[in-house]
Amino acid sequence: MKKITKILNELKYTIILSCLIVVFYDSILLKYNDFITKPILQKVVSNTFVDIIFTLFLVYILYTFFRKIKNDYYVRSSHFIFCLIITLFYIFFRVKYRNEFLSFHNLSSLKYFDVFLFSFITPILLKVIFYIKKKKSNTNDNHQLLDTHIKSEKQDTLNRSQKAKRVYKEIQELKSEETSISIGIVGEWGTGKTSFLEMIKEQFKINKSKDYILIDFNPWLNISLNSILQDFFNTLEKSLKEYSFDVSKNIRKYSNSVLSIHKNDVTESVLKGINLILKSSLTEEFNNLNDLLKKLNKRIVIIIDDFDRLQANEIFEILKLIRNTAGFDTFTYVVAYDKEYLVKSLNNHNIPNPEKFTEKIFLREIELLPVTNIQINNSLKQELLKHFPNQKNDINDFFDGLRRRFYPVTSTENITWSLKHLRDVKRFLSSFVNDYQIIKDEVYFRDYLIIKLLKFKFYNVYSLLYTNRDDFVAIKNEGKKPRYILKPQKEGVITSSYDEFKDSKIEVYIKESLKYKNEELISVGILLNNLFTKSTIYKHNLSISQESNYYKYFKDELSNEDLSIKEFEKVMTLPYEEIKIKMNDWYNKGKLENARVHLYDTNIYELKNRMQYENYIKSMVHISKYKIKSIRGEQILFGFDFSILWNKINNRRNRIVEKYYSNVNELKKFIQSIFEEAESPYRYEADLCYYIDDFIDINSDLIDRETVRNYLVTYFKKYTSKLQKTDENFWTLFYLCKIGNHIKTSSNTWIKQNVYLDDAIKVFKNYMIKNLDYFLVIFVSTQPFYGDRTEDFKTGVDEIAKSIFGSFEKFLEFLKSDELKNNLIAPSEFLEEFTTFTEQYIEKGMMLPFKFTYIPVLEKLDAIIKRQNY
């Protein structure tokens, strides 16, 4: 219903206009004939030239249509309905007044206006095609493997649906109109709080509770305190608008007053102890709004999730909203949070007795128990059986063995102990399912599941087993096939067959070098004991402990030329100039890809100091500039993912500054130094600037659009100033100066259009003047031709000239201008001929055969003919 309402709201003017056309049809038709048909359309003549123009337009429409199909182009429902309305109107007029439509000169059955109809039919077809494709793709939907909450009690694997029903009934029973009510849903991270909220919301829908208005509010989507407040009241206003315009209007008025006070002084003006200090006018507005809300005769239930992802000051702001600022009598708040995190945040915000403070906010706190290991195993087992029914016996044996404790574990828990909650299960399965699908015939299910658990939770240990295998595991020559066991710390020492991990070399290394906690050591021990036990029970031919199978278990991730994490982390503690030397060594030894992966996986908030952080960032930029061979054998830049780099420098929630800098300006100077110290050919830095400009929606406090655009022009200008002959870098740097600007159309809508930066165009023109004939040859474009005569070759002026100069006419003006003639270093051999060619191209408006005499152009055309004929 909400979706339909939204579509109708977007199309309200179209619907109104359509109704007016129907009601005043005769009058409108009369005016149309008087002002459009007679003075304009009747004077249009049908001829071959007009046929060509409309045919080209039709070809362009069809070309874009098929490209959009290929790209799975999405059409909004409102746009689909709009096009459908236009199409129906046109069909009506086309049928009723078919003789009054002007036909093609060479095809009388087709009307000129039919071409425009295709512009409205294609979105309709695209919507239908997109829907069909989506429906097909949903048949193999693996959404359960995504790290998302459940949508219904049917997906409830923790048997909490009954508890959700009890909470729903409690909310009904607490229907007081004298005060606001707040209920806390309390649980640790990953215990399924969001899923539990979804089941509560489902009860309102199932019971069709007309006495309640359900509102979702997610404060984590906001970027500042003010935006949280603004978004809350905007959500409130939008949700209640359909119930009362007066309520909606008063909410806006009240929110403006609250926000104005909040902006003036967040703490002194708003808070004293636990109560708000309200101006008399604000108090009156609160009371007026409170009375209006009561007249709705509905209880308003506000669901707040992701509460424990906020910072301390943001959490405190939401609590003030619940308790005071928006503590209206008909409001019921249902808030999900981690109690320990909440208390810690309030304590960090200098709130005395934070636990007592929360008791004043929440009437009741409903605890969600942590997920048990049995529940995790059941969930994991069911998902594995669903995706791998052919491996049913292996899966059942594995989990039945856990319950019977056949496998050699050293804890009262089991192998899956490292998975702490259902979110871990989903994240683990999202990678395991795809990887196992590829390699399932080459590995033993049990061992592969264990090694993937190790990779998922303890990647450092996983990597050690690959890169330093001989340091930590040894061959035991017993039976027909030698197999691997864990190496003891002291040679000759006999260890327990059920706890080989204890006092092994890898345990000592993990303790001393990786600094794992005791709980982590236990988890690692359980996994490794089950992979490399001395016991021969349940050893399979495809087991990882068999020497010939060992590396199969790593081939989905690690290559033969691997770089160990130990070596990588050691190098990254060196001064930056030494890191560059080591990177050069990795490049020569084929280890650069592994270095990039380690850079991707680095948690920048766990680095020791500012120097290490800056070395990591500079290394990410530096590694991108190496050249490697592509599949085709050409040299290309190695590169580094822009989104990952941006996420490591964008200072979200001020975390980087708090960790490594005294203020944001220091970080800003460092980021600027990366761009300012860029060396020729500036490719990666320019690409990064383009990414920031194109994909970052708002200006960062570190770098804004104007700055990155200045860098784009600067790089192009610097490179061009020392360039003797254009090359790939020249064109790449220039194309990166074509950025997206939002332009207002004649219909008062905004569209994003890519245009070249003015300063970049100036640089291009200056360089073009110095190498005029070379560029004029480039500006001669061609269309496919299979023959052997250059004079029959159809040519035109390349679209790039139009992009740079704004239009072909302006380009022609430039060719004839004094600016060009006065700045020529040497007389042009091709300018006059090219100018004549351009004039004819503009006059014809299409590709045309032209008899060039300038030899470089003839050579270019000959080369194209030979290549096409070949």
ChimeraX attribute file (.defattr): number of C-alpha atoms within 10 A of each C-alpha:
attribute: neighborCount
match mode: 1-to-1
recipient: residues
	/A:1	6
	/A:2	7
	/A:3	9
	/A:4	11
	/A:5	10
	/A:6	13
	/A:7	16
	/A:8	15
	/A:9	13
	/A:10	15
	/A:11	16
	/A:12	12
	/A:13	11
	/A:14	16
	/A:15	15
	/A:16	11
	/A:17	12
	/A:18	15
	/A:19	12
	/A:20	12
	/A:21	15
	/A:22	12
	/A:23	11
	/A:24	10
	/A:25	12
	/A:26	11
	/A:27	10
	/A:28	14
	/A:29	13
	/A:30	12
	/A:31	11
	/A:32	12
	/A:33	14
	/A:34	12
	/A:35	11
	/A:36	13
	/A:37	16
	/A:38	11
	/A:39	11
	/A:40	11
	/A:41	13
	/A:42	13
	/A:43	9
	/A:44	11
	/A:45	12
	/A:46	14
	/A:47	12
	/A:48	12
	/A:49	10
	/A:50	15
	/A:51	18
	/A:52	14
	/A:53	13
	/A:54	19
	/A:55	15
	/A:56	14
	/A:57	15
	/A:58	17
	/A:59	13
	/A:60	11
	/A:61	16
	/A:62	15
	/A:63	11
	/A:64	12
	/A:65	20
	/A:66	14
	/A:67	11
	/A:68	15
	/A:69	16
	/A:70	9
	/A:71	9
	/A:72	16
	/A:73	15
	/A:74	14
	/A:75	16
	/A:76	11
	/A:77	17
	/A:78	16
	/A:79	17
	/A:80	19
	/A:81	17
	/A:82	18
	/A:83	19
	/A:84	16
	/A:85	16
	/A:86	16
	/A:87	17
	/A:88	11
	/A:89	14
	/A:90	15
	/A:91	15
	/A:92	12
	/A:93	12
	/A:94	16
	/A:95	9
	/A:96	10
	/A:97	10
	/A:98	14
	/A:99	10
	/A:100	12
	/A:101	16
	/A:102	19
	/A:103	20
	/A:104	21
	/A:105	18
	/A:106	11
	/A:107	9
	/A:108	10
	/A:109	10
	/A:110	14
	/A:111	20
	/A:112	18
	/A:113	15
	/A:114	17
	/A:115	17
	/A:116	14
	/A:117	16
	/A:118	16
	/A:119	17
	/A:120	18
	/A:121	16
	/A:122	20
	/A:123	24
	/A:124	21
	/A:125	15
	/A:126	20
	/A:127	20
	/A:128	14
	/A:129	16
	/A:130	17
	/A:131	15
	/A:132	12
	/A:133	12
	/A:134	12
	/A:135	12
	/A:136	11
	/A:137	10
	/A:138	11
	/A:139	8
	/A:140	8
	/A:141	10
	/A:142	10
	/A:143	12
	/A:144	14
	/A:145	18
	/A:146	15
	/A:147	16
	/A:148	14
	/A:149	18
	/A:150	19
	/A:151	16
	/A:152	16
	/A:153	20
	/A:154	10
	/A:155	14
	/A:156	15
	/A:157	14
	/A:158	17
	/A:159	12
	/A:160	15
	/A:161	21
	/A:162	12
	/A:163	15
	/A:164	20
	/A:165	17
	/A:166	13
	/A:167	20
	/A:168	17
	/A:169	14
	/A:170	12
	/A:171	19
	/A:172	14
	/A:173	9
	/A:174	11
	/A:175	18
	/A:176	15
	/A:177	15
	/A:178	11
	/A:179	13
	/A:180	23
	/A:181	25
	/A:182	22
	/A:183	20
	/A:184	22
	/A:185	23
	/A:186	19
	/A:187	20
	/A:188	20
	/A:189	18
	/A:190	16
	/A:191	21
	/A:192	25
	/A:193	23
	/A:194	21
	/A:195	20
	/A:196	25
	/A:197	22
	/A:198	18
	/A:199	27
	/A:200	24
	/A:201	21
	/A:202	19
	/A:203	20
	/A:204	18
	/A:205	12
	/A:206	8
	/A:207	8
	/A:208	10
	/A:209	13
	/A:210	10
	/A:211	14
	/A:212	18
	/A:213	16
	/A:214	17
	/A:215	17
	/A:216	16
	/A:217	19
	/A:218	15
	/A:219	23
	/A:220	17
	/A:221	12
	/A:222	14
	/A:223	13
	/A:224	14
	/A:225	19
	/A:226	17
	/A:227	14
	/A:228	20
	/A:229	22
	/A:230	18
	/A:231	17
	/A:232	19
	/A:233	22
	/A:234	15
	/A:235	16
	/A:236	20
	/A:237	20
	/A:238	14
	/A:239	16
	/A:240	21
	/A:241	15
	/A:242	10
	/A:243	13
	/A:244	15
	/A:245	12
	/A:246	14
	/A:247	23
	/A:248	23
	/A:249	15
	/A:250	19
	/A:251	25
	/A:252	18
	/A:253	15
	/A:254	23
	/A:255	23
	/A:256	14
	/A:257	15
	/A:258	21
	/A:259	16
	/A:260	13
	/A:261	18
	/A:262	18
	/A:263	13
	/A:264	11
	/A:265	11
	/A:266	15
	/A:267	12
	/A:268	12
	/A:269	15
	/A:270	21
	/A:271	16
	/A:272	10
	/A:273	9
	/A:274	15
	/A:275	12
	/A:276	17
	/A:277	15
	/A:278	16
	/A:279	14
	/A:280	9
	/A:281	11
	/A:282	17
	/A:283	15
	/A:284	13
	/A:285	19
	/A:286	24
	/A:287	14
	/A:288	15
	/A:289	21
	/A:290	20
	/A:291	15
	/A:292	16
	/A:293	24
	/A:294	16
	/A:295	12
	/A:296	15
	/A:297	12
	/A:298	18
	/A:299	23
	/A:300	22
	/A:301	20
	/A:302	19
	/A:303	20
	/A:304	22
	/A:305	20
	/A:306	18
	/A:307	20
	/A:308	21
	/A:309	16
	/A:310	20
	/A:311	19
	/A:312	19
	/A:313	15
	/A:314	23
	/A:315	20
	/A:316	17
	/A:317	18
	/A:318	21
	/A:319	19
	/A:320	19
	/A:321	15
	/A:322	22
	/A:323	21
	/A:324	18
	/A:325	21
	/A:326	19
	/A:327	20
	/A:328	24
	/A:329	19
	/A:330	24
	/A:331	27
	/A:332	25
	/A:333	21
	/A:334	23
	/A:335	24
	/A:336	25
	/A:337	21
	/A:338	21
	/A:339	20
	/A:340	13
	/A:341	18
	/A:342	22
	/A:343	19
	/A:344	15
	/A:345	21
	/A:346	21
	/A:347	15
	/A:348	14
	/A:349	16
	/A:350	11
	/A:351	16
	/A:352	12
	/A:353	11
	/A:354	17
	/A:355	16
	/A:356	10
	/A:357	15
	/A:358	17
	/A:359	12
	/A:360	12
	/A:361	19
	/A:362	19
	/A:363	12
	/A:364	14
	/A:365	18
	/A:366	13
	/A:367	14
	/A:368	16
	/A:369	11
	/A:370	14
	/A:371	16
	/A:372	14
	/A:373	18
	/A:374	14
	/A:375	15
	/A:376	21
	/A:377	21
	/A:378	14
	/A:379	16
	/A:380	20
	/A:381	16
	/A:382	13
	/A:383	17
	/A:384	18
	/A:385	16
	/A:386	10
	/A:387	14
	/A:388	16
	/A:389	11
	/A:390	10
	/A:391	13
	/A:392	15
	/A:393	10
	/A:394	16
	/A:395	21
	/A:396	15
	/A:397	12
	/A:398	19
	/A:399	19
	/A:400	12
	/A:401	13
	/A:402	18
	/A:403	14
	/A:404	8
	/A:405	13
	/A:406	12
	/A:407	20
	/A:408	22
	/A:409	21
	/A:410	20
	/A:411	12
	/A:412	7
	/A:413	16
	/A:414	22
	/A:415	26
	/A:416	22
	/A:417	21
	/A:418	22
	/A:419	21
	/A:420	17
	/A:421	20
	/A:422	24
	/A:423	20
	/A:424	17
	/A:425	20
	/A:426	21
	/A:427	16
	/A:428	22
	/A:429	24
	/A:430	17
	/A:431	14
	/A:432	18
	/A:433	16
	/A:434	11
	/A:435	15
	/A:436	20
	/A:437	11
	/A:438	10
	/A:439	16
	/A:440	14
	/A:441	10
	/A:442	14
	/A:443	20
	/A:444	19
	/A:445	20
	/A:446	19
	/A:447	22
	/A:448	24
	/A:449	22
	/A:450	18
	/A:451	22
	/A:452	21
	/A:453	23
	/A:454	21
	/A:455	17
	/A:456	19
	/A:457	17
	/A:458	18
	/A:459	15
	/A:460	16
	/A:461	21
	/A:462	18
	/A:463	21
	/A:464	18
	/A:465	20
	/A:466	21
	/A:467	19
	/A:468	13
	/A:469	15
	/A:470	14
	/A:471	13
	/A:472	20
	/A:473	20
	/A:474	18
	/A:475	16
	/A:476	16
	/A:477	10
	/A:478	9
	/A:479	8
	/A:480	6
	/A:481	13
	/A:482	15
	/A:483	25
	/A:484	23
	/A:485	23
	/A:486	30
	/A:487	24
	/A:488	22
	/A:489	17
	/A:490	10
	/A:491	9
	/A:492	8
	/A:493	11
	/A:494	9
	/A:495	16
	/A:496	12
	/A:497	15
	/A:498	18
	/A:499	21
	/A:500	25
	/A:501	30
	/A:502	20
	/A:503	16
	/A:504	20
	/A:505	18
	/A:506	23
	/A:507	25
	/A:508	16
	/A:509	15
	/A:510	18
	/A:511	13
	/A:512	10
	/A:513	10
	/A:514	13
	/A:515	12
	/A:516	16
	/A:517	10
	/A:518	10
	/A:519	10
	/A:520	14
	/A:521	18
	/A:522	19
	/A:523	22
	/A:524	24
	/A:525	22
	/A:526	26
	/A:527	26
	/A:528	24
	/A:529	24
	/A:530	23
	/A:531	22
	/A:532	27
	/A:533	24
	/A:534	22
	/A:535	15
	/A:536	12
	/A:537	10
	/A:538	10
	/A:539	18
	/A:540	15
	/A:541	13
	/A:542	19
	/A:543	25
	/A:544	24
	/A:545	26
	/A:546	19
	/A:547	16
	/A:548	14
	/A:549	16
	/A:550	19
	/A:551	16
	/A:552	15
	/A:553	22
	/A:554	18
	/A:555	12
	/A:556	12
	/A:557	10
	/A:558	15
	/A:559	16
	/A:560	12
	/A:561	14
	/A:562	18
	/A:563	23
	/A:564	19
	/A:565	18
	/A:566	15
	/A:567	10
	/A:568	17
	/A:569	14
	/A:570	10
	/A:571	17
	/A:572	19
	/A:573	17
	/A:574	15
	/A:575	12
	/A:576	18
	/A:577	10
	/A:578	13
	/A:579	21
	/A:580	19
	/A:581	12
	/A:582	16
	/A:583	21
	/A:584	16
	/A:585	13
	/A:586	18
	/A:587	17
	/A:588	10
	/A:589	12
	/A:590	16
	/A:591	19
	/A:592	22
	/A:593	17
	/A:594	20
	/A:595	24
	/A:596	19
	/A:597	12
	/A:598	16
	/A:599	22
	/A:600	16
	/A:601	10
	/A:602	14
	/A:603	11
	/A:604	20
	/A:605	13
	/A:606	9
	/A:607	15
	/A:608	12
	/A:609	13
	/A:610	15
	/A:611	14
	/A:612	18
	/A:613	23
	/A:614	19
	/A:615	19
	/A:616	21
	/A:617	19
	/A:618	18
	/A:619	19
	/A:620	21
	/A:621	21
	/A:622	18
	/A:623	22
	/A:624	18
	/A:625	18
	/A:626	15
	/A:627	14
	/A:628	14
	/A:629	11
	/A:630	11
	/A:631	7
	/A:632	6
	/A:633	8
	/A:634	9
	/A:635	12
	/A:636	12
	/A:637	15
	/A:638	18
	/A:639	19
	/A:640	20
	/A:641	13
	/A:642	19
	/A:643	13
	/A:644	13
	/A:645	16
	/A:646	15
	/A:647	11
	/A:648	19
	/A:649	19
	/A:650	18
	/A:651	18
	/A:652	13
	/A:653	12
	/A:654	12
	/A:655	12
	/A:656	20
	/A:657	19
	/A:658	12
	/A:659	16
	/A:660	20
	/A:661	14
	/A:662	10
	/A:663	12
	/A:664	16
	/A:665	13
	/A:666	14
	/A:667	21
	/A:668	17
	/A:669	13
	/A:670	16
	/A:671	18
	/A:672	16
	/A:673	12
	/A:674	15
	/A:675	20
	/A:676	14
	/A:677	10
	/A:678	16
	/A:679	14
	/A:680	14
	/A:681	17
	/A:682	21
	/A:683	23
	/A:684	23
	/A:685	25
	/A:686	26
	/A:687	18
	/A:688	22
	/A:689	23
	/A:690	24
	/A:691	17
	/A:692	22
	/A:693	22
	/A:694	13
	/A:695	10
	/A:696	14
	/A:697	9
	/A:698	10
	/A:699	12
	/A:700	13
	/A:701	13
	/A:702	17
	/A:703	17
	/A:704	14
	/A:705	18
	/A:706	11
	/A:707	12
	/A:708	21
	/A:709	23
	/A:710	16
	/A:711	21
	/A:712	30
	/A:713	23
	/A:714	19
	/A:715	27
	/A:716	29
	/A:717	21
	/A:718	15
	/A:719	17
	/A:720	21
	/A:721	12
	/A:722	9
	/A:723	12
	/A:724	9
	/A:725	9
	/A:726	14
	/A:727	9
	/A:728	8
	/A:729	16
	/A:730	19
	/A:731	13
	/A:732	14
	/A:733	25
	/A:734	23
	/A:735	16
	/A:736	22
	/A:737	28
	/A:738	21
	/A:739	18
	/A:740	17
	/A:741	16
	/A:742	11
	/A:743	13
	/A:744	12
	/A:745	9
	/A:746	7
	/A:747	6
	/A:748	8
	/A:749	9
	/A:750	12
	/A:751	12
	/A:752	11
	/A:753	12
	/A:754	14
	/A:755	15
	/A:756	19
	/A:757	20
	/A:758	13
	/A:759	17
	/A:760	25
	/A:761	18
	/A:762	14
	/A:763	18
	/A:764	18
	/A:765	17
	/A:766	17
	/A:767	18
	/A:768	17
	/A:769	20
	/A:770	15
	/A:771	18
	/A:772	22
	/A:773	20
	/A:774	17
	/A:775	14
	/A:776	19
	/A:777	20
	/A:778	16
	/A:779	17
	/A:780	19
	/A:781	15
	/A:782	17
	/A:783	11
	/A:784	11
	/A:785	15
	/A:786	13
	/A:787	12
	/A:788	13
	/A:789	11
	/A:790	21
	/A:791	13
	/A:792	13
	/A:793	22
	/A:794	17
	/A:795	22
	/A:796	21
	/A:797	24
	/A:798	16
	/A:799	13
	/A:800	14
	/A:801	18
	/A:802	14
	/A:803	16
	/A:804	21
	/A:805	17
	/A:806	13
	/A:807	14
	/A:808	21
	/A:809	14
	/A:810	14
	/A:811	19
	/A:812	18
	/A:813	14
	/A:814	16
	/A:815	18
	/A:816	14
	/A:817	11
	/A:818	11
	/A:819	11
	/A:820	18
	/A:821	16
	/A:822	9
	/A:823	11
	/A:824	16
	/A:825	12
	/A:826	11
	/A:827	10
	/A:828	14
	/A:829	11
	/A:830	19
	/A:831	18
	/A:832	12
	/A:833	13
	/A:834	21
	/A:835	18
	/A:836	12
	/A:837	21
	/A:838	21
	/A:839	15
	/A:840	16
	/A:841	19
	/A:842	15
	/A:843	9
	/A:844	10
	/A:845	11
	/A:846	15
	/A:847	17
	/A:848	17
	/A:849	15
	/A:850	17
	/A:851	15
	/A:852	16
	/A:853	10
	/A:854	15
	/A:855	11
	/A:856	15
	/A:857	19
	/A:858	16
	/A:859	12
	/A:860	14
	/A:861	22
	/A:862	16
	/A:863	12
	/A:864	19
	/A:865	19
	/A:866	12
	/A:867	10
	/A:868	12
	/A:869	11
	/A:870	7
